[in-house]
Amino acid sequence: MLYPAEQIAFVLLVLVCGGIAFQGFSRIVKLMQKSGSADRSDNLAGRFIGALIDVGMQKPIFKARPLASLFHAFIFFGFSFYLLVNVNDVLEAFVPGWTTIGSENPIARGFNLFADIFSIFVLTGMIFFLIRRFVMKPKVFEFNKNVKLLPAVAEGGVRRDSLIVGIFILIHVGSRWLGTVFHLAEHGHGDPFLPTASLIAPIFHGWGGLEVGIHVTWWLAMGLIVVFLPYFTQSKHIHLMIAPVNLALARKTPRGRLDAPLDAKAPGAAKLRDLAWPQVLDSYACIMCTRCHEVCPAHNSGTPLSPSALEINKRYFINQNAKQLTNGWEDPKLSDYAISEDAIWNCTTCYACVRVCPVGNEPMLDIVEMRRNLVFDAKMPAELADALRGLDEQGNSFGDSARKRTKWTKPLDFKIKDATKEPVKYLWFVGDFASFNQNCEDTTRKVATVLQAAGVDFGILGKDEKSAGNDVRRAGEEGLFAMLAEQNIKALEKANFEEIITTDPHTYNALKNEYPQFGGKFKVKHYTTLLLELVESGKIKLKKPLGVKTTYHDPCYLGRYNGIYDAPRELISRCGVELVEMPRNHENSFCCGAGGGRIWMKEHEDMTQRPSENRVMEAAELGVAYFAVACPKDKTMFTDAVKTSGNEGKLKVVDVIDFIYDAMEQSKAEAAKKEAVEA
């Protein structure tokens, strides 16, 4: 128990430091109130219960870095229990006779056991992280030299913050544990429910300064927490409180659906206050772990984009200017301190940064909002402007006449139905690349041939089809996307069909997730899903194994955005093809680099290796002959990457339909041979 003077000093310290910390929290709340609106009020109880379960099980943290995640779990579970430990220690300091040490109460004994074990867990975990960051210094913590960083960040602010937090945790937990050791030494015997403290206690038995040591360690443990409170709102450690809130208030709409601009007349975000409040909250939830830029194709390629730097810069800027920001200060543009305009255009919108974030941050949405603002102000790369002009004038990014959209059908020996003139079961929304790109036309014809051979009743919109606009929206051209969506919805509503099928995952995403916002509610399938149904129903017969090895690339907009992983793999297997997975597969798939309008833009001058080349090199190490895709853009990107990476002749890029087509052709040949023998 503390002496009366100590008790008074502690209460005064709590009032002073608590008051300063309260001001810090108040500024955070005020800043979010001044930011853009976002409705996350639905099912609040369910949201928070779900978030607490996820956090309690540490599910978000184990998405990546398993070893680091394990040690983080040590700290998390230990620190969570330490909430009870701290309450108990305050009671011991102020309530006469209150103590758990030496108690025969089973609850007190259980409490002691957990406190002892979790203390070691926390100390072990914290030592691991300090060694990792300051001794091992992994490259994942480094930013590309061309990434925009605030001076405080560039001068080692994150490392300094990590060191302060780490030392705080070591002193807080270590002092508390050492205080227990002193208590046991004072009693002259160990306690089986305090196993680790009991191991050390004999060393201090008989020491004359134990009573002083108990008081000193109490102040180092509990006083340090109070002194740390004002810094808590400024430090990365605040994620302990903000992360569960951020996860609870995360978007519940489909991954592939962007929110409409907050201001239709002036879309996008130029300044911090233009962002919706959850995007401001993101910066406080950020633990500065850099997992996001570790998986970012743009950052891995050497460009100036780092989603981690974006959130960290926002956070440091707010810390430095919180008072002015809440008082209506005319703050500078985000591009002046958070991320360069140059970097904004390097995002592929692959969603990898959002998926991997353990605290639910969405830096990609910040980038989309800034793109909207730049496009509205006509500030964009010239080649992107050309592509958008072609989309506006001709309905496709190639700038070709709509009459040429069906040119790919001419070599076919059968006629594809015009769904605008006769009813069909499946309306095939072919997409721009599948229709206009010469490298994709053969694949497109094979899809048509397989569907025809399977007796599928399908048709196309022909010249009435426009680009679905998925990448237009992600490039920031909201008005053009709305126009394309409305034109396509009008054409689709005139046609008579039951379901839409697509070959392009980007198109699939737009039709499935974006168009309902504009009144276009249709049943949509990716062609691999339909083909698997046809195989399983016996309408497509695949009898003879192809006997080759392939790897498969999960397209971002098919896999990570829409969760379609099994159908392409099952089709590959049904063709008798051995699938060898790349290390980065399923949700961890690495982007080809085409999304978000990047396929229309020039490569950044600082790019050291294209994302598609990075991916091809990963596949080349597997010893397979084929690189299978299920996206026209992927076929375009990877076919070129095979050449530029020096793998031409070693690795062939194919679409999943190529395996289906070849397996069907062999089956037909086998049947013809059998008929000839029988004749």
N, C-alpha and C positions, 0 to 999 in steps of 0.2 A: 504494500500500500504506500502511496506517495505521502510525503509530509504535507501539511496544510499549505505551506508556501509554494510547494511544487504544484499542488492542485490548482491554486489560484493562477499561477504562471501558465499552466497548461490551458485553462479556460480562456484566459486573455489571448493566448497565442491562437487558439481555435477561432475566437471572435475576429481577430485581426486578419489572419490568413484566410479564414472562411469568407469574410466579407470581400476581400480582394478577388478570391476565386469566383464568388457569386457574380461580381461585376464582369468577369471574363465570360462566364456562361451566359449572362444577360446579353452581352454584345453578340454572341453567336446567334441567339434566338432573334434579336432585333435585325441582324443582317439577313437572316432567312426570311423574316417578315417583309423586308424591303425587296426581296428577290421575286422572280416570277412565280406565278401560281402553279400548283400541281395537286390534283386530288388523289390522295393516298389514304382516304378516310374509310374506305370500304373494309368491312370485316376486321376491325382493328384488333379485337380479341384474338381471332384466328391468326392474324399476321404476327402478333407478338408471341403467341404460344409457339407457333412454328419456328420463329427466329430463335427463341430461347432453347428449343429442342435441338436445332441445328448447331447453335453455338455450344450448347452443353455437350453435344457429341463431337464437337470440333470437325464436323463434316466439311465446312467450306475451306478450312485450312489444309486438308489433306488432298486437295485437287492437284497439288504439285509439291515438289521438294519433300519427299516422305521423311527423310531424316530430320530436317529442320522442323517439319511439322510435328514430329514426335516430341522434340524438345520444347516446342512451343506449347504442346499439350501439357507437358510437365508444369510449365510456368502457369498456364491458364488454370488448370485444376488446383494447383497449389495456391495461386492468388485468389481464386474464388473461395476456397476454404478459409483463406486468411481474412476474409470479411468477418467471419465468426471469431477468428483468433483475435482480431483487433478489438472487436466488441468486448470479448472476454478480458483482454488486457486492460481496457479502460475500466471495466467493472472491478478488476483486481486492484486498480490504482485508487478507486474512489469508495468502494464498498468494504467496510471492515469484515474481515473473515472470509471474503470471497477468494477462493483459489481452487484450481483443479489439480495442482501438483500434490501428490500424496493422498488424494481423495480415493475412497473405495467405491464411490458412486460409479456404476457401469457406464453412464453417459459421459461422465468426466473422463473416465479411462479411455473410452473410445475417442473422445475429443483429443486427448493427449496423444494417442497413437497416430491419428490422422495428422495432427499438427506437426509431430516429429517427422513423419515420413514425407509429408508434402513440403516441409522446409528443405529437406535434402533434394527433392524433385526440383523445386524452384531454383535453388542455388546451382544445381547441376546444369539445368537448362540455361540459366543466365550466363554461366561461365562458358558454356558451349557457344552461345551467340556472340559474346564478347571476343572470344578467340576467333570465331569465324569472320567477324567483321574487321577486327583490328590486327589479326595475325595472318590468317589465311587470305583475306582480302579477295574474295572471288570476283571475277569480272562482271558478274550479273549486277553488282552494285554500281558499276561505272556507267556514265553517260557518254554517248558519242560526243566528240569534241565540238561538233557543230550544233548541238542541242542548246536551245536558249535556257539559261539558268539565271535566276536572280543572284545578285552578288553574295547574299547571305548563304545561298545554297551552294554556289560555286566555290565558296571559301570553306566548305566543309561543315555547313550547318547541320546536315543530316547525321554525319558522323559524331558531331559534338552532342547533338540531342540524344543519339543512341548511347553514347558514353555516359551522359548524365543520368538517363533513365536506368541504364544497366547498373551503375554504381549505387543509385538510390535503392534498387531492388536488392542488391547484394547486402548493403548496410542494413536495410529494413529487416529483411528476413534473417540475415546472419546474426544481427544483434538480438533479435527475439529468440533465436535458437540458442545463442550463447547465454542469454539471460536464464533460460531453462537449465542449462548446464550449471550455472552458478547456484540456482535454487537447489538442484540435486546435490551439489557439492556441500552446500550449507547444511542440508539434512543428513549428510554423511552416508547416504546409500543410493543405489540406482533404482530405477523403476522399469519393470518389464514393458510398460506401455509408453515408455520414452526410450526406445532402444538405442538410437544414435546418440542422444544426449547423455545417456548412461555410460556409453563407451568413453566419453571424454571427461565426465565429471570427476573421476578419481584423480585426474591431474591437478585439479584445483582444490581438492579436499584439504582442509586445514589452512587454506590461504586467508590471511587476515582481512583482505579487502573485499570479501564476497558481498557484503551488504551494499557497499558503495558500487560494486560492479553490477549488482542487480538494478540499482537506480539508473546508472549510466546507460546500461543496455536498454532499459525501458525507454529512456529519453531518445536514444539513438533510433529505436524502432518506431515509437509512437510520435515522438516530437518531429522526427524527420518527415513523417507522412503529412503532418500539419504544415510544416514549412514548405513542403513540396506542392501543396494545393494551388498557390498562385501560378506556379510554373506549369501545373498539370494542364490547364486550359490552352497553354501555348505549345505543349510537347506532343510527341507522337503517342505518348502513353494514354492520351485521352480517347484513343480508339477503344480502350477497355469499356468505356461507356457508350460511345457513339456507334461503334460497329454493330451491336445488336439492334440499335434503333434503325440504323441504315438498312440492315437486312430485313427488318420488319416492314419498313416503308418502301421497299423496292417495288419497281414496276411489276404488275401482275399481267399485263397485256402480253401477247405473243412476242417472242424475241425479234421476230422479223417485221414487227410493226413499229414504225416511228410515230411519235406523237406529232400532232399538227402544230404549226408554229404558234407561239403564244400571242403574237401580233401579226395577223394576216397582212396588214398594210405595210409593215416593216419587219419582215420575218428574220429570225435568227438572232444571234447574240454578238454584240460588239464589246460589251462591258460585262463585268461580273454581275451587276444587277439585272442584266438581261437574261441570265440563266435562271431556270426554275430552281426553287429552294432545295430540292433534293440534290442538285448538282453542286450547290454550295456545301451542303452537308457532306458530300463525298470527300471534300478536301479535309474535313475533320476526322472522317472515318479512316482515311488513308494511313496505313502503318509504315509507308515508305519502304516496302519490301522489294520493290522493283520486279515483282513477278510479272506484271503486265508488260513491261518492255522486254522482258526475257523471252516472251512468246510473240512479240510484235514483229511481223514481217518487215515493216518499214525500218524499225530500229536495228534489226538484225542485218539489214542491207546497208547500213551505214548512213542513212538519211537523218535529217535533224529532228525527226519525230520520236518522242518518248512519252507515252501516256503517263508514265510515272512522274516525269518532270512536270507535266501539265498540272497534275494534282498537287505536287509538292510546291510548285511555284505559286499556285492559287493560295495554298495554306500559308506560306510564308508572307505573301503579300497581304493577306487578311490580318495575320498577326501583327505586321508592321503598321497597318493602317486601319485597324478595326474601329477605333473611335471616330475617325473622319468618315469612314464608310457608313456608319450608322447615323451620322449627322448630316447626310445629304451631300457629301463631297462629290465633286465632279471627277470621278476616278478615270484613269487612263484606260485605253483599250486592252483587252486580254492579250492581243498580239504584241503589245509593248512589253509584257513581262511574263506571261504564262506560256506562250507558244508562238513561234514565228509564223507569219503567213505562209512562208515557204513550207514549213512542216505540216501545216493544216492540210495541204493537198497531197501529202504522201500516205495518208491513211487509206487502207483498203477496205475498211469497215468489216473486217473478217470476224469480229466479235470475240477474238481470242482474249483480249485484255479484259473484257467484261466477264467472260466465263471463268477465267483463272483467279480473279480477284477474291480474296477470302473475306472481304468486308462488304461486297456488293457494290463497289464503285462502277461507274459507267463513263469513263473518259471519252469513249467513242461518241457519246451523245453530245458532249461539249463540242467536239470537232464538227459534227454535223450541223450544230447550231451556228457555229462560226462560219462554216461554208455557206449556209443560207444567207448570212449577212453579207459575206463577200460577193456572192453571186448577185444579190439584190443591188449591190453597189457596182456591179460589172467589173469586179476585181477577181479575175481567174486566169489560169493558164490559157494561152491562145489556142492550143490544140483542143482543150476542153470546150472552149467557146465555139470552135468549128463543129465539134461533134453535137453540141446542143443545138446549134443552128440547123444542122441536118435533121435532127430529131423534130425540131419545130416545123421545118418546111416539108419534109418527106416522111416523117414518122419513123425514121430509122437512123442510127448513128453513122451509117455508111454514106448517107446523102443520096442513095439511089432511088430511082422512081419506084413507087409502090407497085407498078406493073411488073417489076422484075422480082417481086417477092416469091413468085411461084416458078421462077426459072429453073430451080433445082429439080423440078418434077419432070422436065422434058425427057430425060433419058429413060424414065420408067416405062415398062411395057404394059402398064395398067393406068387407069385414070383415077385420081383421088377426087372424092366428092367435094363439091362446093357447099359447105355447111350453111351458106347464106341463101341457098336455093332449094336444098332438100334436107330432110331431117336425118340426123345421125345419132348413134349412141354416144360416141366419143368425139368431142371437138378437139383437134390437135392444135394447140397454140404453139406454133413452130418456133418463134423467136427470131431475133435479128441475125445472130451469128450462125444459127443453123440454116437460115435462109439465104444470106448474102455472102458469107465467108466461104471462099472456094475450098479451104482446107477442111471445112466441116460438111460440105455438100454430100460427099460419099457416105458419111455417117448418117446424115439425114435420110438419104435414100434407103439405106439399110433398115432404118427404123420403119419406114413406110412399107418396105418389102416384107419384113417380118410380120407387121400388123396385118397386111393383106393376106399372107400365107396362113395366118392363124384365123382368118375369117372374121376379123374385127370390123365392125361397122363404124368407120371413122371418116371425118372430113376436116377441111381447113377453112379459115376465113379468107385466105388469099390476099388480094390487095386491100381488103378492109381491115386487115390486122396491122396494128401499130406496135412499136416497141412497148413492152409492158411498163417500162420506166423505172424499174427497181433501182438501177444505178443512177438514173437521173435524179431521183429523190435523194439518194445518198451523196450525190455530188453537190446538193444544195439548191437545185432548181425546182423549188416547190411548185411554182406556177405551171411550169412545163409538165411536171409529173401529173398534176391535177388534170391538165388538158388531155394528156395521153390516156390517163385512166378513164376519163369521161368518154372519150372517143371509143376506146375498146369496150367499155361497158355497154355503150349504145349498140355497137356492132354485135356483141355477144347476146344481147337481149333480143336482137332481131333473128338470130340463128335459133334452130331447133335442135337441142342436144340434151343429154342427160348429165354427162360429166366432161370436164376439161382434162386433157393430158398435156404435159409439157416435157420437153427434153432439156430445157435450160433451168437449172435450180434458181437462178435469179428471177426468171419469169414465174416459176412456181411460187416463190416467196411473195412476189408482188400480188399475184392473183389470189393467193390463199390468205395473206395477212394484211395487205395494204388496201386492196380494193373494197373490202367491206366498209371501210370508212367513207367511201364514196357511193355506197349503195349497191356495189357489185358483189353479191353473195352467191358464189358458185362452188360446186363440188370440184375439187382439183386433185389430180394425182400426178406424181412424177412417173415417167414412162417405165422406170425400173420396177415400181410397185405393180403396175398393170402387167408387165411382162411376167413377173413372178406368179401373178394370179393365173395367167394364161398357161404357164408351165405346169402349175399345180393342178389345173383343171384338165390338162391333157391336150389343150388346143395347140400348144407348142410342144413338139416332141424333140427331145435332145437325147439321142440314144448312144452316140459314140463319143467317148471322152477325147478331148483335144490333147491331153497329155503334155501340157506346157506349164510353166511357172510364171506367175504374175504377182505384182503388188497392186494395191488399189489406193487411190487418193480420195479421201472424203472431201467433196466440195463444201465450202463454208456454208453456202445457202441451202444445201441439202442436208448436211449433217448437223453442224453446230447450231444453225438457226432453226431447223425443222425436225431434227431427230431421226432422219432416215439413214440408217446405217446397215440394216440387215438385208434389205432387198437386193442391193447390188452384189453383196458378198454371196448371198445364196444363189443368185443367178450364175456367178462365176463358178461356184462349186458345182452346180448342176451341169455345167458344160464340161466337167471333168478337168478343170483347171486348178492347179494347186496355188492357193493364195498364201503369199508370204507377206506378213504385215510389216510396214515401216514402223520404227520406234514411235513416231508421232502419228497416232491413228485415232479414229473416232473423234471424240470431242477435242482431243489434243492435236488434230490434224493441222498442218502448217499451210497457210494460204498460198495460192499460186501467184498472187499479186495483182489480179485483174479487177477485183471488186471496188466498189465505191467510185467508179468512173476512172480508176487508174489505167484501165486498158486503153483509154483514149488519150492519156497524157504521156509526155516524154519522161524518161527515167531521170532521176535527180543526178546532178553532176558528181555528187559525193558517193553515189551508190557503189559499193565494192562488189556486191554479188546480188543479182536479182533473186527475189523470193522463189521464183520458179526454178532457177538454177540450184538454189539451196536444197529444194525438195528433190530435184532429179539426182543430185549427188547422194542424198540420203537413200534413194531407191537403188542407185547403182551399186551400193555396197552389199545388197542383198543377194546378188548372183541370180537375178531373174532376167527373163528375156523381154517381158512386157510390163508396161506401166499403164494400168487401166484407169479410166476416168468415167465420169457420168455427167459431163458438162461440156458444152461446145467451147466455152471460153477456156476451160482447162486444157482441152485438146490443142487449142491454138497456142496457149502459153507454154505448155510443156513440150510440144513438138519443136518449137523454136529453142527452148532451153536445152533439149537433148543435143542439138547441134552446137550451141554456143558453149556448152559445158564439156565438149569433147567426148560425148557418149553416143554419137551417131554410129549406127551399126552394132552397138552393144545393147541398146535399150530402145524398144519401139513403143510409142504411145498409141494406145488403142482405146476405143470406147467399149463399154460393156456390151453394147449391141454387136460389136465385131465378133465376140465370142459366140453370142447367140446365133448370129447369121451363119458363121462357119459351122457350128454344130448342127444347125438345121440343114445346111447344104450337104454335109456328109451323110446325114440321115437320109436325105432324098436320094443321094447317089447310091447308098447301100440298098435302098428299096428298089431302085431301077435295076441294079445288078441282080437282085433276087428275082425280079420279074423276068429278066432275060434268061436266067438259068431255068426257071420253071417253064418258060415257053419252049 
